[in-house]
Amino acid sequence: TAHILTRATARSLVILDEIGRGTATADGVAIAYATLKYLHDTVRCKAVFATHYHELVPHVVPDLPALRTLHTAVHEDGRGGFAFLHKVRPGVYSKSHALYVAQIAGVPRPVLAMARDFAAAGLVRPSH
């Protein structure tokens, strides 16, 4: 990221994926926000910025007028079925795909059920 931020120009196409992951959520969101804002305001380049930080949306959408949000389309059948449609659509998909991906990967049903219950209980809070 440092290399990109110090060398990108207005003629660059910057592709970044999951900037700020692997650290405390609050710090990661801050790094992702500052990176995106710097590319938008200072470098003024074209960029593709993939993130799972839904917390960014209320901050970056009003702050970055040239920003367009996109998401990968999915199909949910309402019975626990899920499929990636391999299409990009406007807007933000604010739900997590993690449990669906775990299901597709073959994680045992009892583990998925425990994970769903734990997620629904809201026991996990972002670390600071």
C-alpha positions as CSV (number, residue, x, y, z in Angstrom):
1,T,0.0,0.0,0.0
2,A,2.8,2.4,0.9
3,H,4.5,1.7,-2.5
4,I,1.2,2.4,-4.4
5,L,0.4,5.5,-2.4
6,T,3.8,7.1,-3.0
7,R,4.0,6.2,-6.7
8,A,0.5,6.3,-8.1
9,T,-0.4,9.2,-10.5
10,A,-3.7,10.4,-11.9
11,R,-3.0,8.1,-14.9
12,S,-2.7,5.0,-12.7
13,L,-5.3,2.2,-12.3
14,V,-4.9,1.1,-8.7
15,I,-6.4,-2.2,-7.5
16,L,-6.5,-2.8,-3.8
17,D,-8.1,-5.7,-1.9
18,E,-8.8,-5.8,1.8
19,I,-6.6,-2.9,2.9
20,G,-6.4,-2.8,6.7
21,R,-7.4,-6.4,7.3
22,G,-5.4,-8.4,9.8
23,T,-5.5,-5.8,12.5
24,A,-8.0,-4.4,15.0
25,T,-11.2,-3.5,13.2
26,A,-11.2,0.2,14.1
27,D,-7.6,0.6,13.0
28,G,-8.2,-1.3,9.8
29,V,-11.2,0.8,8.9
30,A,-9.2,3.9,9.6
31,I,-6.4,2.8,7.3
32,A,-8.8,1.7,4.6
33,Y,-10.7,5.1,4.8
34,A,-7.5,7.2,4.7
35,T,-6.1,5.1,1.8
36,L,-9.3,5.5,-0.3
37,K,-9.6,9.2,0.5
38,Y,-6.0,9.9,-0.4
39,L,-6.4,8.1,-3.7
40,H,-9.6,10.0,-4.4
41,D,-8.6,13.5,-3.2
42,T,-4.9,13.7,-3.8
43,V,-3.9,11.1,-6.4
44,R,-7.2,11.4,-8.3
45,C,-6.7,8.0,-10.1
46,K,-9.0,5.3,-11.1
47,A,-9.2,2.6,-8.5
48,V,-10.9,-0.6,-7.6
49,F,-11.0,-1.0,-3.9
50,A,-12.5,-4.2,-2.5
51,T,-13.4,-4.4,1.1
52,H,-15.6,-6.2,3.7
53,Y,-15.6,-3.1,5.9
54,H,-19.2,-2.2,5.8
55,E,-18.4,0.5,8.4
56,L,-16.7,2.5,5.6
57,V,-19.9,3.1,3.6
58,P,-21.5,5.9,5.7
59,H,-18.2,7.8,5.7
60,V,-16.8,7.4,2.2
61,V,-20.0,7.8,0.2
62,P,-20.7,11.4,1.3
63,D,-17.0,12.3,1.5
64,L,-15.9,11.0,-2.0
65,P,-18.3,12.3,-4.7
66,A,-16.6,10.4,-7.5
67,L,-17.0,7.1,-5.7
68,R,-19.3,4.5,-7.1
69,T,-20.2,1.5,-4.9
70,L,-20.6,-2.0,-6.5
71,H,-21.1,-5.5,-5.1
72,T,-21.1,-9.0,-6.4
73,A,-24.6,-10.3,-6.9
74,V,-25.7,-13.4,-5.0
75,H,-28.9,-15.5,-4.9
76,E,-30.4,-16.6,-1.6
77,D,-33.3,-19.0,-1.8
78,G,-34.6,-18.3,1.7
79,R,-33.9,-22.0,2.7
80,G,-30.2,-21.6,3.4
81,G,-29.2,-22.0,-0.3
82,F,-26.8,-19.5,-1.7
83,A,-25.0,-19.0,-5.1
84,F,-22.7,-16.4,-6.5
85,L,-24.2,-15.0,-9.8
86,H,-20.8,-13.8,-11.1
87,K,-22.3,-10.3,-11.8
88,V,-21.4,-6.9,-10.5
89,R,-24.3,-4.7,-9.5
90,P,-24.6,-1.1,-8.2
91,G,-24.7,-0.5,-4.5
92,V,-23.5,-2.1,-1.3
93,Y,-24.3,-5.7,-0.2
94,S,-24.2,-5.3,3.5
95,K,-24.6,-8.9,4.5
96,S,-21.6,-11.2,5.0
97,H,-21.1,-14.2,2.8
98,A,-18.8,-16.0,5.3
99,L,-21.3,-18.6,6.5
100,Y,-22.4,-19.4,3.0
101,V,-18.9,-19.8,1.8
102,A,-18.2,-22.1,4.8
103,Q,-21.3,-24.1,3.8
104,I,-20.1,-24.4,0.2
105,A,-16.6,-25.4,1.4
106,G,-18.1,-28.3,3.3
107,V,-17.9,-27.2,6.9
108,P,-20.1,-29.6,8.9
109,R,-23.7,-28.6,9.6
110,P,-23.4,-28.7,13.4
111,V,-20.4,-26.2,13.2
112,L,-22.4,-24.0,10.8
113,A,-25.4,-24.0,13.1
114,M,-23.2,-23.0,16.1
115,A,-21.6,-20.3,14.0
116,R,-25.0,-18.9,13.0
117,D,-26.3,-19.0,16.6
118,F,-23.1,-17.2,17.8
119,A,-23.4,-14.6,15.0
120,A,-27.2,-14.0,15.7
121,A,-26.5,-13.5,19.5
122,G,-24.3,-10.5,18.6
123,L,-21.5,-11.7,21.0
124,V,-18.7,-10.4,18.9
125,R,-17.8,-6.7,19.1
126,P,-15.1,-5.0,17.0
127,S,-11.8,-4.8,18.9
128,H,-10.2,-1.5,19.5
